[in-house]
């Protein structure tokens, strides 16, 4: 065995340690993006599962009208990712689209809180049960549905790819990228379970406004975390060049 052999092995160990350290260094950025997807799934499943009840109990729609609203909302949520993916790949970037979608989702959930809130305890006028007249309530409601439906198209096709890009950028680390997607899809399912259990119970037994308030707060926190980690992200521009966000 030559004297250079231990030096070679030592260099390999150092390179391997550096690669693992570099891969780990991108996890905080990926976790910020996973949180955004978690909030989006939490909100989507909470709304889609209970939208008929909200429309019939709060907005006083007929059952057929409520079902129509729910189906249109679901259709927009499934079609808008085509536009969101195209925007991220061709015009803007994944981070910009996800960030803009988070802001739209936040405004949409806040409008839902405003529509569903019971203002009767704050006002002596009992004729306005929710503090808003019917036309204003419907206007806010449809604006919120449009914002949330479009925002879903910005987050759903881009959050997973943007997060995976943080882990695997300039690395050949299949184990790290596999772990990322395992955690990504695990937490999206956790969000769905939480929406169908706890938030559905709160919405149906405590009040619509409290369930929607949880969604609004979760998206405010999501935007704060996404912005706080901006210096950690790496993005790929539509032209394919990799940049660090400043």
N, C-alpha and C positions, 0 to 999 in steps of 0.2 A: 504493500500500500504506500503510495507516495505521500509526501508531506502536504501536497495541495488538496488531498481528499477531504480532510476535516474542514478546511476553509470553504470548500465548495458546499459541503453539507450545511455549514453554518450560514452561508449566504442564502441557501435555499430556505432554511428555517426563518431567516430574517425576512425574505421576500414573502413567504407564506404568512408570517405574522403581520406584515405590512398590508397584505391584501385583505386579511380578515379585519384588521383595524379600520382600513378604508371603507370596507363594506359596512361595518357596524356604524361608521360615522355618518352614513346616509339614512340610518333608521329613524332618527328624530324627524327628519323631513318627511319620510314616508308615513310616519304615524300621524302627522298633522293632516295629511291627505286622507288617510283612512278615517279619521274623525269626521271629515266632511262627508264621505260616503255613508258612514254610520248615521249621521243626522238626516241625510237625504232619504235613506231607506226607512228610518224611523218615522219621518213625516209622511212619506208616500203611503205606507201601509196603514198608518193611522187614519189618513184621510180617505183612502179608497175603501176601507172596510166600514167606515161610519158616515160617509158622505150622504147616503140616503136618509139616515136618521137626522142628520143636521138639517138637511133641506126640508124635510117634512115637519120637524119639531120647531125649528127656529125661523126658517124662512116661509113656512106654511105652504110649501109646494105640495102638489098632489104626488101620489106615488109614482105615476108615470113620468111626471116632470123631473122628480128626483132621480129616477133611474136614468133618464136621458142625460141629465147633468153629469152623473157619475160615469156613464159610458163615454161621453165626449171628453171629460177630464182624463180618463184612462187612455183614450186614443191619442190625445195630445202628448201624454207622457211617454207613449211608446213610439210616436213618430218624431218627436223633437230631437231625440238623440242622433238622428240622421243629419240634422242641421248642425247640432253641436259638435259632432265629430268632424264634419266638413270644415267648420269655422276654425277648429283647433289645428287641423292639418294644412289648411290652405291659406288662411288669412291671418289668424292671430296665433296663439300658442295654447297649449293645454292648461298652463297655470292661469293665464288671463281669462280663459273661458270658465274654468272652475271657480275662480275668484268672483267673476261677474255673476255666475249662476248662484253662488252662495249669497251674494248681496240681494239678488232678486228673490231668492227663497226666504230670506230674512224679512224683507218687506211684505211678502205674501202672507207669511205666518202672523206677522203683527196685524195686518188688516183682518185676518180671521179672528184674532183676539178682539179687535174692535167691534166686529160684527156680532160676535157671540156673547160679548160681555153683558151682564145684567146690571143696568144702571139704575134700576128702580130704587135701590137702597140709597142712592146718592141724590135722588131727585124726588121732590114732593109730587111731581106729576106722574100718576100711575098709568096714564094713557100711553106713555112711551115706555114699554116694557124693557126695551133694550137701548133706550136713549137715542136711537136713530130712526128716522122715518123709513118706510118700506123701500122707497126708491133708492135712498142712500145706502141702505143695507145691501140691496141687490147689486148696486154699482160696486161697492167695496168687495163684495163676494166674488163677482165675476172678474174683477181686476186681480184679486188674490189667486183665483184659480188659473188665470192666464199666466201670471208670473210664476207660479209654482210649476205649472205644466211645462213652460219654456225652460225654467231653471233645471228641471229634471233632465232635459236634453243636454244641458251643459255639463252636468256632473256625471251622469251615468256612463257615457262612453269615454270619458277622459280621466276620471279620478284614478281608476285602476292602472291605466297605462302611465300616468304621470308619477304615481307612487312607485311602480316597478322600475321606472326610469331612474329614480333616485338610488335604488339598490344596485342595479346592474350597470350603471353608467360607467363606461370604460373598464369594466371588470368582466371576468369570465367566471362568475360565481353562481353556479346553478343552484346550490343549496340555499343561498341567501334569497334568491328570487323565488324559489319554491316556498320558503318560509313566509315571505311577504304575502304571496297570494293565498296561502293557507289562512293567515291571520286576516287578510282583507275579506275573504268570503265568509270566514267564521263570524267576524264582527257585523257584517251585513245581515247575517241570519239572526244574530243576537238582537239587532235593531228591529227586525221583523217580529221576533218573538215578544220583545218588550212592547211593541205597538199593539199586538193582538191580545196581550194579557193585561198588563198594568194600565197602559194608557186607554185601552178600550174600556176597562172598568171605570177609570176616572171619568171618561167622557160620558158614559151612559148612566153612571150612578152619582157622580159628584157635580159635574157640570162641563159643558162643552168648552167654556172659556178656560178652565184650568188645564185641560188637556192641550189645547192650542197654545196656552202660555208656556207649557213645557217645551213645545216644539219651537216657539219663538226664541226662548232663552237658549236652547241647544244650538240654534243657528247663529245667534249673536256670539256665543262662545266659539263656535266653529270658525267664524270670520276672524275673530281675535287671534285664535291659534294659527290660522292660515297666514295671517299677516305677520304674526310674531316670528314665524319660521321662514319668512321670505328670503332672508340672507342665506339659508341653508339649501334652498332648492337649486336644482340644475334643470334647465329646460332645453328643448330642441325647437328652434324656430321653424316656421313653415318651409324654409329652404333646406333644412336638415342640419344646420350648424348648431352645435351644443354651446350653450352659454350658462354662466352663473348669474342668477338674479341678484341685483344689487338694490 
